[in-house]
Amino acid sequence: MTVRASLHLDPARVVAPVSRRTFGSFVEHMGRCVYGGLYEPSHPSAGTDGFREDVLSLVREMGVSLVRYPGGNFVSGYRWEDGIGPVESRPVRRDLAWHSLETNEVGIGEFMRWADKAGVEVMYALNLGTRGVQEALDVHEYLNQPEGTHLAGLRGGKPYGVKLFCLGNEMDGPWQIGHKTAHEYGRLAAETARALRAAEPGLELVACGSSGSTMPTFGAWESEVLSLAWDSVDYISAHAYYEPLDGDLASFLASAVDMDHFVTSVTATADSVAARLKSKKRINISFDEWNVWYLSRHQNAPTPTAWEIAPRVIEDTYNVTDAVVVGSLLISLLRHSDRVTAACQAQLVNVIAPIRAESSGPAWRQTTFHPFALTSRLATGEVLDVKITSPTYATTRYGDVPVLDAVATHEPGSLTVFAVNRSQDEPAEVTFSVGAFAGPAGLAEAWLLTDTDLTATNTQDNPDRVVPQPLEAVSVDGDTVRVTLPPVSWAAIRLTT
């Protein structure tokens, strides 16, 4: 049996321009993300700066636009000044967040130079766990102040010009070093933001929102923090991770339903604060941690007794289903481009990452690399408000959800549709008209990500087991486009108009 669904597309129904910051990633000093991932001086591909060129090439191919750095939980105990000056003089410190040792061989300057090579913008996260206003001012001075001050002199060279700063990380979480109540954090965030704006008025500042929509303080946290810091911040953050709990594949495939609800809930909360304050200002969302993460495998793991440098931590291997879910989460982020104007998939290399790299060995693309890379390349112009007509199916966690989900982007001469079929056993025939777009339609390219084995993965020995394939089941007949999507599949179809 085939599921039948349709899309209504209208070039006049625009959500917002596509934000390039939607295609961000996240680098934390955690596990082998930096050491043994991005950075490995002894690797055959390493440049004179110690960074792996094979990994850098994959980062560019993936289309990453923004990288949040250096954490994450790590940042709440981080002393940024440990990572400047001669490398041989830098101290080795304990990292309490991940029970490991930080050598500080890669510091703020090294990472900024790597980001410049990669062609990515840096979202710098400040330590508001064990530190506060003065540390934020100091690191800003090092990064952005022109010559003439002490810390600018220590930097040497031109300013890095970082514009986007996170005011701490997950401060609502009891696991966080320096965890605070909403009132304590909101006051500190406001004070830090005001000081930073005095130093550089044009900065964009992200206040910590909830670490997840299941947090007991969700909603109340955002309301309290924004009430205290409203005039001083531009964004509120959101974090969400998804996994197939108890083998519930139906709910896992519908993870984007939860992301949609998360975004609309935070948006409503922010707008209610605006109404209460009689403000016309609009707070946007920085969804600066999101991904598939098999968190339940790690939550009850015992704390290591040894303190190691760059231990193997949460190096999840992703399968076909995980990649389809990642593609659907990207659909959700694009759909909310009017309010979600920055987002970071966590993380970039090795740690719950789309890129894997072995020490002295190869780097390869995980299954989740592919929907990100294709969406980053093909999502251009403006996001359209797509009306979807689709049958539903039952899930334990989210109730009845549509079998089909989709979003579209449009610019003169080009229309791209991203779609996912959540059904586990039925193909979906999707029909839509392009009659509202100027000129006849033609198929430019179409890609499909699926497999008869939903557990298939990419490995060091078989790095291309799962790759996007040309989508053959697509036809253009005048103004009508028909696409057939296999069960559990994600697709991207680009048309000329």
C-alpha positions as CSV (number, residue, x, y, z in Angstrom):
1,M,0.0,0.0,0.0
2,T,1.2,3.5,-0.8
3,V,0.7,6.6,1.4
4,R,-0.5,9.6,-0.6
5,A,0.4,13.1,0.4
6,S,0.5,16.5,-1.2
7,L,2.3,19.8,-0.7
8,H,1.0,23.3,-1.4
9,L,3.8,25.7,-2.4
10,D,3.4,29.4,-3.0
11,P,6.3,31.8,-3.6
12,A,4.4,34.6,-1.9
13,R,4.1,32.6,1.4
14,V,7.6,33.4,2.7
15,V,8.7,32.4,6.3
16,A,12.1,34.2,6.2
17,P,15.3,34.2,4.3
18,V,17.5,31.1,4.8
19,S,20.0,32.0,7.5
20,R,23.5,30.6,6.8
21,R,24.0,30.4,10.6
22,T,21.4,27.6,10.6
23,F,24.2,25.3,9.4
24,G,26.4,25.6,12.4
25,S,28.3,23.0,14.3
26,F,29.9,22.7,17.8
27,V,33.5,22.1,18.9
28,E,34.0,21.3,22.6
29,H,37.2,20.3,24.4
30,M,35.6,17.0,25.1
31,G,36.9,13.5,24.3
32,R,38.6,13.3,20.9
33,C,36.8,16.2,19.3
34,V,39.8,18.5,19.3
35,Y,42.8,16.3,20.2
36,G,42.8,13.3,17.8
37,G,40.0,14.9,15.8
38,L,40.6,18.4,14.5
39,Y,44.2,18.5,15.8
40,E,46.9,15.8,15.5
41,P,50.4,17.1,14.8
42,S,51.8,13.6,14.1
43,H,49.1,12.7,11.5
44,P,50.3,12.4,7.9
45,S,47.8,15.0,6.8
46,A,48.6,17.6,9.5
47,G,49.7,21.0,8.5
48,T,52.5,23.0,10.2
49,D,49.8,24.2,12.7
50,G,49.0,20.6,13.7
51,F,45.5,20.5,12.4
52,R,44.4,17.6,10.1
53,E,43.8,18.7,6.6
54,D,41.7,15.6,5.8
55,V,39.3,16.6,8.6
56,L,39.3,20.2,7.5
57,S,38.4,19.1,3.9
58,L,35.4,17.2,5.2
59,V,34.3,20.2,7.3
60,R,34.4,22.4,4.2
61,E,32.5,19.7,2.2
62,M,29.9,19.5,4.9
63,G,29.0,23.2,4.5
64,V,29.5,24.3,8.1
65,S,29.0,28.0,8.4
66,L,29.3,28.6,12.2
67,V,31.1,26.8,15.0
68,R,30.3,27.2,18.7
69,Y,33.5,27.0,20.9
70,P,34.9,25.9,23.4
71,G,31.9,24.3,25.1
72,G,29.6,23.0,26.3
73,N,29.9,21.8,29.9
74,F,33.7,22.2,29.5
75,V,33.5,26.0,29.3
76,S,32.0,26.4,32.8
77,G,35.4,25.5,34.3
78,Y,37.7,26.8,31.5
79,R,40.4,29.4,32.0
80,W,40.9,30.8,28.6
81,E,44.2,32.4,29.4
82,D,45.7,29.0,29.9
83,G,45.6,28.6,26.1
84,I,47.7,31.6,25.1
85,G,51.4,32.2,25.0
86,P,54.1,29.7,24.3
87,V,52.6,26.2,24.1
88,E,55.4,24.6,26.1
89,S,54.6,26.9,29.0
90,R,50.8,26.2,29.2
91,P,49.5,24.4,32.2
92,V,47.7,21.1,32.2
93,R,44.4,21.4,34.0
94,R,41.7,19.1,35.2
95,D,38.4,19.2,33.3
96,L,35.7,18.4,35.8
97,A,32.9,18.3,33.2
98,W,34.3,15.2,31.4
99,H,36.8,14.0,34.1
100,S,39.8,14.4,31.8
101,L,43.0,16.4,31.5
102,E,43.2,19.5,29.3
103,T,46.7,20.2,27.9
104,N,45.8,23.6,26.5
105,E,47.9,22.8,23.5
106,V,45.0,24.1,21.4
107,G,43.9,27.5,22.8
108,I,41.8,30.4,21.6
109,G,44.3,31.7,19.1
110,E,44.9,28.3,17.5
111,F,41.2,27.6,17.2
112,M,40.5,31.1,15.7
113,R,43.2,30.5,13.0
114,W,41.7,27.1,12.3
115,A,38.2,28.6,11.9
116,D,39.7,31.2,9.5
117,K,41.1,28.3,7.3
118,A,37.8,26.5,7.5
119,G,35.9,29.6,6.5
120,V,33.5,29.4,9.5
121,E,32.2,32.1,11.9
122,V,33.0,31.5,15.6
123,M,30.3,31.7,18.3
124,Y,32.4,32.0,21.4
125,A,31.0,30.7,24.7
126,L,31.9,32.5,27.9
127,N,32.5,30.9,31.3
128,L,29.7,32.1,33.6
129,G,30.0,29.0,35.7
130,T,33.2,29.6,37.8
131,R,33.8,33.1,36.4
132,G,31.8,36.2,35.4
133,V,31.9,39.7,34.1
134,Q,35.6,40.4,34.3
135,E,36.5,37.2,32.5
136,A,34.1,38.0,29.8
137,L,35.6,41.4,29.3
138,D,39.1,40.0,29.3
139,V,38.4,37.4,26.6
140,H,36.6,39.9,24.5
141,E,39.5,42.3,24.8
142,Y,41.9,39.5,23.6
143,L,39.6,38.6,20.7
144,N,38.4,41.9,19.4
145,Q,40.2,44.9,20.9
146,P,42.4,46.8,18.4
147,E,46.1,47.3,19.4
148,G,46.8,49.5,22.4
149,T,45.8,47.4,25.4
150,H,47.5,44.7,27.4
151,L,45.5,41.7,26.2
152,A,45.3,42.9,22.6
153,G,49.1,43.0,22.8
154,L,49.3,39.5,24.0
155,R,47.1,38.4,21.0
156,G,49.4,40.0,18.4
157,G,48.1,40.5,14.9
158,K,44.7,41.9,13.9
159,P,41.5,41.4,16.0
160,Y,39.5,38.3,15.3
161,G,36.2,40.2,15.2
162,V,34.0,37.7,16.9
163,K,30.4,39.0,16.9
164,L,28.4,36.2,18.5
165,F,28.9,35.3,22.2
166,C,27.1,32.7,24.4
167,L,26.6,34.0,28.0
168,G,27.5,30.6,29.6
169,N,26.3,27.1,28.9
170,E,23.2,25.2,30.3
171,M,23.2,27.1,33.5
172,D,19.8,25.6,34.4
173,G,21.4,22.1,34.7
174,P,22.3,20.7,38.1
175,W,25.2,19.0,36.3
176,Q,26.7,22.3,35.3
177,I,29.7,23.6,37.2
178,G,28.4,26.9,38.7
179,H,24.7,25.9,38.2
180,K,22.4,28.8,39.1
181,T,18.8,29.5,39.6
182,A,17.0,31.5,36.9
183,H,17.2,34.6,39.0
184,E,20.9,34.3,39.7
185,Y,21.8,33.5,36.1
186,G,19.5,36.2,34.7
187,R,21.2,38.9,36.8
188,L,24.6,37.7,35.9
189,A,23.8,37.4,32.2
190,A,22.4,41.0,32.2
191,E,25.4,42.4,34.0
192,T,27.8,40.6,31.6
193,A,25.9,41.7,28.6
194,R,25.8,45.3,29.6
195,A,29.6,45.3,30.2
196,L,30.3,43.7,26.8
197,R,28.1,46.2,25.1
198,A,30.0,49.0,26.7
199,A,33.1,47.5,25.2
200,E,31.6,46.9,21.8
201,P,28.0,47.9,21.2
202,G,27.3,45.8,18.1
203,L,27.8,42.4,19.6
204,E,25.1,39.7,19.4
205,L,24.6,37.9,22.7
206,V,22.9,34.6,23.5
207,A,21.4,34.0,27.0
208,C,21.1,30.4,28.2
209,G,17.7,28.9,27.7
210,S,16.6,25.5,28.9
211,S,18.9,22.5,28.4
212,G,15.9,20.5,27.2
213,S,12.1,20.8,27.0
214,T,11.8,18.1,29.7
215,M,13.6,20.2,32.3
216,P,11.3,20.9,35.3
217,T,12.0,24.6,34.9
218,F,11.3,24.7,31.2
219,G,9.4,27.8,30.3
220,A,9.7,29.4,33.7
221,W,13.4,29.6,33.2
222,E,13.1,31.4,29.9
223,S,10.6,33.8,31.3
224,E,12.7,34.7,34.4
225,V,16.0,35.0,32.5
226,L,14.5,37.2,29.7
227,S,12.6,39.4,32.2
228,L,16.0,40.2,33.8
229,A,18.2,40.4,30.7
230,W,15.6,41.6,28.1
231,D,17.3,44.8,27.1
232,S,20.8,43.3,26.9
233,V,20.5,40.1,24.9
234,D,19.5,39.1,21.3
235,Y,19.0,35.3,21.6
236,I,17.8,32.7,24.0
237,S,19.4,29.3,23.5
238,A,17.7,25.9,23.0
239,H,19.3,22.4,23.3
240,A,17.7,19.1,22.3
241,Y,18.9,15.5,21.7
242,Y,17.0,12.6,20.4
243,E,17.3,8.8,20.5
244,P,15.0,5.7,20.0
245,L,14.1,5.0,23.6
246,D,13.0,1.4,24.4
247,G,13.2,0.6,20.7
248,D,10.3,3.1,19.9
249,L,11.3,3.8,16.3
250,A,7.9,5.4,15.5
251,S,8.4,8.1,18.0
252,F,12.1,8.5,17.1
253,L,11.2,9.2,13.5
254,A,8.8,11.9,14.7
255,S,11.5,13.7,16.8
256,A,11.0,16.9,14.7
257,V,7.5,17.2,16.2
258,D,9.2,17.7,19.6
259,M,11.6,20.2,18.1
260,D,8.7,22.1,16.5
261,H,7.0,22.3,19.9
262,F,10.2,23.3,21.6
263,V,10.6,26.3,19.2
264,T,7.0,27.4,19.4
265,S,7.0,27.2,23.2
266,V,10.2,29.3,23.6
267,T,8.9,31.8,21.0
268,A,5.6,32.1,22.8
269,T,7.4,32.6,26.2
270,A,9.7,35.3,24.7
271,D,6.8,37.1,23.1
272,S,4.9,37.0,26.4
273,V,7.8,38.7,28.1
274,A,7.8,41.3,25.4
275,A,4.1,41.9,25.9
276,R,4.6,42.2,29.7
277,L,7.5,44.7,29.2
278,K,5.6,46.6,26.5
279,S,8.6,46.0,24.2
280,K,8.6,45.8,20.4
281,K,11.9,44.0,20.5
282,R,11.9,40.4,19.3
283,I,14.2,37.7,20.8
284,N,15.3,35.0,18.4
285,I,16.4,31.4,19.2
286,S,19.9,30.0,19.0
287,F,19.4,26.3,18.8
288,D,23.0,25.8,19.5
289,E,23.0,22.1,20.5
290,W,20.9,19.6,18.6
291,N,21.5,16.1,17.3
292,V,20.8,12.4,17.6
293,W,22.6,11.2,20.8
294,Y,22.3,7.8,22.4
295,L,22.4,9.5,25.8
296,S,20.8,6.6,27.7
297,R,24.0,4.5,27.0
298,H,26.1,7.0,28.8
299,Q,24.0,8.4,31.6
300,N,24.6,5.6,34.1
301,A,28.2,4.9,33.1
302,P,30.6,5.0,36.1
303,T,32.9,8.0,36.5
304,P,36.4,7.1,35.3
305,T,39.0,6.7,38.1
306,A,41.9,7.8,35.9
307,W,42.4,11.3,34.5
308,E,43.3,10.9,30.8
309,I,44.0,13.3,27.9
310,A,41.4,13.1,25.2
311,P,39.7,9.8,26.3
312,R,37.2,8.2,23.9
313,V,33.9,9.8,25.0
314,I,30.4,9.2,23.4
315,E,31.7,8.3,19.9
316,D,28.3,7.1,18.7
317,T,28.2,5.3,15.4
318,Y,25.2,6.5,13.3
319,N,22.9,4.4,11.1
320,V,20.5,5.1,8.3
321,T,17.6,5.8,10.6
322,D,19.7,8.3,12.5
323,A,20.5,10.1,9.3
324,V,16.8,10.3,8.3
325,V,16.0,11.8,11.7
326,V,18.9,14.4,11.3
327,G,17.4,15.3,8.0
328,S,14.0,15.8,9.5
329,L,15.4,18.0,12.3
330,L,17.0,20.2,9.7
331,I,13.5,20.5,8.1
332,S,12.2,21.7,11.4
333,L,15.0,24.3,11.9
334,L,14.4,25.7,8.4
335,R,10.7,25.8,8.9
336,H,11.3,28.1,11.9
337,S,13.8,30.4,10.2
338,D,11.8,33.5,11.2
339,R,12.9,32.8,14.8
340,V,15.6,30.2,14.7
341,T,18.4,32.2,13.1
342,A,21.4,30.3,14.5
343,A,21.8,26.6,15.1
344,C,24.7,24.2,15.9
345,Q,24.7,20.4,15.4
346,A,26.7,18.9,18.3
347,Q,29.5,18.0,17.8
348,L,31.7,18.3,14.7
349,V,34.3,15.4,15.0
350,N,34.3,12.1,16.9
351,V,32.0,13.1,19.7
352,I,28.4,12.4,18.6
353,A,29.6,13.7,15.3
354,P,29.0,13.5,11.6
355,I,32.7,13.2,11.0
356,R,34.9,10.4,12.5
357,A,38.7,10.4,12.6
358,E,41.1,7.8,13.8
359,S,44.6,8.7,15.2
360,S,47.2,8.0,12.6
361,G,44.3,6.8,10.4
362,P,41.6,8.0,8.1
363,A,38.7,10.4,8.5
364,W,35.3,9.5,7.1
365,R,31.7,10.7,6.8
366,Q,29.1,9.2,9.1
367,T,25.6,8.7,7.7
368,T,24.4,11.9,9.4
369,F,27.0,13.9,7.4
370,H,25.0,13.6,4.2
371,P,21.7,15.3,5.0
372,F,23.5,18.2,6.6
373,A,25.8,18.6,3.7
374,L,23.0,18.5,1.1
375,T,20.7,20.8,3.0
376,S,23.5,23.3,3.6
377,R,24.3,23.3,-0.2
378,L,20.8,23.3,-1.5
379,A,18.8,25.5,1.0
380,T,19.1,29.0,-0.6
381,G,17.0,32.1,-0.9
382,E,13.8,32.1,1.2
383,V,12.1,29.5,3.2
384,L,8.5,28.9,2.1
385,D,5.5,28.2,4.4
386,V,4.6,24.7,3.0
387,K,1.1,23.4,3.6
388,I,1.2,19.6,4.0
389,T,-1.7,17.2,3.5
390,S,-0.7,13.8,4.8
391,P,-2.2,10.8,6.6
392,T,-1.0,10.4,10.2
393,Y,0.4,7.5,12.2
394,A,0.3,6.8,16.0
395,T,3.3,7.4,18.3
396,T,3.7,6.7,22.0
397,R,5.4,10.0,22.7
398,Y,3.8,12.5,20.4
399,G,0.4,11.1,19.6
400,D,-0.7,11.1,15.9
401,V,1.9,12.7,13.6
402,P,2.0,13.2,9.8
403,V,3.7,10.5,7.8
404,L,5.2,13.1,5.6
405,D,7.1,16.2,6.6
406,A,8.6,18.7,4.3
407,V,10.0,22.2,3.8
408,A,11.0,24.2,0.7
409,T,13.3,27.0,-0.2
410,H,13.1,29.3,-3.2
411,E,15.1,31.9,-5.1
412,P,14.6,33.1,-8.6
413,G,15.1,30.2,-10.9
414,S,15.3,27.5,-8.3
415,L,13.0,25.7,-5.9
416,T,14.2,23.0,-3.5
417,V,12.0,20.6,-1.5
418,F,13.3,18.6,1.5
419,A,11.0,15.8,2.5
420,V,11.0,12.8,4.9
421,N,8.8,9.7,4.9
422,R,8.4,8.5,8.5
423,S,6.5,5.4,7.6
424,Q,8.3,2.2,8.5
425,D,6.6,0.0,5.9
426,E,4.9,2.1,3.3
427,P,6.2,4.2,0.5
428,A,4.8,7.7,0.2
429,E,3.7,9.3,-3.1
430,V,4.1,13.0,-2.8
431,T,2.5,15.4,-5.3
432,F,2.9,19.2,-5.6
433,S,2.3,21.9,-8.2
434,V,4.8,24.5,-9.2
435,G,2.3,26.5,-11.2
436,A,2.6,29.5,-9.0
437,F,6.3,29.8,-9.9
438,A,7.4,31.7,-13.0
439,G,8.2,29.5,-16.0
440,P,8.1,25.8,-16.6
441,A,9.7,23.4,-14.1
442,G,12.7,21.2,-14.8
443,L,14.5,18.7,-12.6
444,A,18.0,19.9,-11.7
445,E,19.0,17.2,-9.2
446,A,17.3,14.9,-6.7
447,W,18.9,12.9,-3.9
448,L,17.6,10.1,-1.6
449,L,18.9,8.8,1.6
450,T,17.6,5.4,2.7
451,D,18.6,1.7,2.7
452,T,17.0,-1.7,2.9
453,D,19.0,-2.2,6.1
454,L,18.1,0.7,8.4
455,T,20.9,-0.3,10.8
456,A,23.6,0.1,8.1
457,T,26.5,2.4,9.1
458,N,29.7,3.9,7.7
459,T,32.9,2.6,9.2
460,Q,36.6,3.0,8.9
461,D,36.7,-0.1,6.8
462,N,33.6,0.7,4.7
463,P,33.3,4.5,4.8
464,D,30.8,4.7,1.9
465,R,28.4,2.0,2.8
466,V,25.6,4.6,3.2
467,V,25.6,7.5,0.8
468,P,22.9,9.6,-0.9
469,Q,21.7,8.0,-4.2
470,P,20.1,9.8,-7.2
471,L,16.3,9.8,-6.6
472,E,14.9,8.1,-9.7
473,A,11.2,8.1,-8.7
474,V,10.5,11.7,-9.5
475,S,8.7,13.1,-12.5
476,V,7.8,16.6,-13.8
477,D,4.7,16.7,-15.9
478,G,3.9,20.3,-16.8
479,D,3.2,22.1,-13.5
480,T,2.9,18.8,-11.5
481,V,5.7,17.1,-9.7
482,R,5.4,13.5,-8.3
483,V,7.9,11.9,-6.0
484,T,7.8,8.5,-4.5
485,L,9.7,8.1,-1.2
486,P,10.6,4.7,0.2
487,P,9.8,3.9,3.9
488,V,12.1,5.7,6.3
489,S,13.8,8.0,3.9
490,W,14.9,11.6,3.4
491,A,15.1,13.4,0.1
492,A,16.2,16.7,-1.4
493,I,14.7,17.7,-4.8
494,R,15.9,20.8,-6.6
495,L,13.9,22.1,-9.5
496,T,14.6,24.9,-12.0
497,T,11.6,27.3,-12.4
